Amino acid sequence: MAARAFEEAELEIGDTAFDVADRLAIINMFGAYAYTYDENHLDDFRALFTDSPELVVQHEDRSLSQDVDTVMSLLAARKAAFQAENNQRRHALNSFWFTHQDATEATGRCYVQVFAIRDAGPPSPELTGCYEFTAVKREGVWRFSRWVLRVDQANV
């Protein structure tokens, strides 16, 4: 799998031929993704995506893909269940790797860890994995058009 990732990369590792402001805007979207979801600001969370993004979860040889409205409904129900359980979730995103970036599109990956904090206790790891993304720039604003979560492990 690692070899495939290197073959897909259009940017040579260490290449500086990209727009820094665009790169920072995309990285800022990742922070907004984690914060808006964790703080239950789902309208702001939804605004991070294009009108019809490709949304996929892959886990244990299964793949699930749904339209954004279905996903948002599922997330709202999930967030309500967490709140009823006094279960605060926190996303940690790291190791960003951009495999392509031009003036209107960027692709890449990052690692994700999701922690549960139940009844204000210590955090416990609930999920680890990797996000694969495509971000597109339209009218000067970046949005995610493709979001794939490859789950390594999950306590669900």
C-alpha positions in Angstrom: 0.0 0.0 0.0 2.8 2.4 0.8 4.3 1.9 -2.7 1.0 2.9 -4.2 0.9 6.1 -2.3 4.4 7.1 -3.6 3.4 6.2 -7.2 0.3 8.4 -6.9 2.3 11.4 -5.6 2.7 14.1 -8.2 4.7 16.4 -5.9 8.2 15.2 -5.1 8.7 14.9 -1.4 10.2 18.2 -0.3 9.1 20.1 -3.4 8.3 23.8 -2.7 6.5 24.4 -6.0 3.1 25.2 -4.4 1.1 28.2 -3.3 1.8 28.6 0.5 -1.4 30.6 1.1 -3.5 27.8 -0.5 -1.7 25.2 1.5 -2.3 27.0 4.7 -6.0 27.5 3.8 -6.4 23.8 3.3 -4.6 22.9 6.5 -6.8 25.4 8.3 -9.9 23.5 6.9 -8.6 20.4 8.7 -8.6 22.3 12.0 -12.1 23.6 11.3 -13.1 20.0 10.4 -12.0 18.7 13.8 -13.2 21.7 15.8 -16.7 22.1 14.2 -17.4 18.4 14.5 -16.2 18.0 18.1 -18.0 21.1 19.2 -21.2 20.0 17.5 -21.4 22.9 15.0 -22.6 20.7 12.2 -23.8 23.5 9.9 -20.3 24.9 9.9 -18.9 21.3 9.5 -21.1 20.8 6.4 -19.9 24.1 4.9 -16.4 22.6 4.6 -17.5 20.3 1.8 -18.7 20.9 -1.7 -22.4 20.5 -2.7 -21.9 16.8 -3.6 -18.7 15.4 -2.1 -17.6 11.8 -2.3 -17.7 10.5 1.2 -16.4 7.0 2.0 -15.6 4.9 5.1 -13.4 1.8 4.6 -13.0 -0.7 7.5 -12.3 -4.4 7.5 -12.6 -5.0 3.8 -16.0 -3.1 3.7 -16.6 0.2 2.1 -19.6 2.5 2.8 -20.4 5.5 0.7 -23.4 7.8 1.2 -24.6 11.2 -0.1 -23.8 14.2 2.1 -27.4 14.7 3.4 -27.5 11.1 4.6 -24.1 11.4 6.3 -25.1 14.7 8.0 -28.3 13.0 9.4 -26.2 10.1 10.7 -23.7 12.5 12.2 -26.4 14.5 14.0 -27.9 11.3 15.5 -24.4 10.1 16.5 -23.6 13.4 18.1 -26.9 13.4 20.0 -26.1 9.9 21.3 -22.6 11.0 22.4 -24.2 14.0 24.2 -26.7 11.8 26.0 -23.8 9.6 27.1 -21.7 12.6 28.3 -19.1 11.5 25.8 -17.1 14.3 24.3 -15.1 13.4 21.2 -11.8 15.0 20.2 -10.2 14.6 16.8 -6.4 14.7 16.5 -5.2 15.1 12.9 -1.5 14.9 12.0 1.2 13.9 9.5 -0.3 15.8 6.6 1.1 14.7 3.2 0.1 16.5 0.0 0.4 14.4 -3.1 -0.8 17.0 -5.5 -1.5 20.7 -5.4 -2.2 23.2 -8.1 -4.3 26.4 -8.2 -7.7 24.7 -8.0 -7.2 21.2 -6.6 -5.1 19.5 -3.9 -5.0 15.8 -2.8 -3.3 14.1 0.1 -3.6 12.2 3.3 -3.3 12.6 7.1 -3.6 10.4 10.1 -6.6 10.7 12.4 -7.0 9.6 16.0 -10.4 10.1 17.8 -10.5 10.2 21.5 -13.5 9.8 23.8 -13.8 11.7 27.0 -16.6 10.2 29.1 -17.9 12.0 32.1 -14.9 14.4 32.0 -12.6 11.4 32.6 -9.3 10.7 30.9 -9.3 10.4 27.1 -9.4 7.0 25.6 -8.6 6.2 21.9 -11.7 5.2 20.0 -10.5 5.2 16.4 -7.3 5.5 14.4 -6.9 5.7 10.7 -6.1 7.8 7.7 -8.0 10.4 5.8 -7.5 10.7 2.1 -8.8 14.0 0.7 -9.3 16.1 -2.4 -9.9 19.8 -1.9 -11.1 22.1 -4.7 -10.9 25.8 -4.9 -14.0 27.6 -6.4 -14.4 31.4 -6.4 -11.4 31.7 -4.1 -12.6 29.3 -1.4 -11.3 25.8 -0.7 -13.7 22.9 0.1 -13.4 19.2 0.4 -14.8 17.3 -2.6 -13.6 13.9 -1.6 -13.1 12.5 1.9 -12.2 8.9 2.5 -11.7 7.5 6.0 -9.6 4.3 6.1 -10.1 2.9 9.6 -7.2 1.0 11.2 -9.0 0.2 14.4 -12.2 1.3 16.1 -13.9 0.7 19.4 -17.5 0.8 18.2 
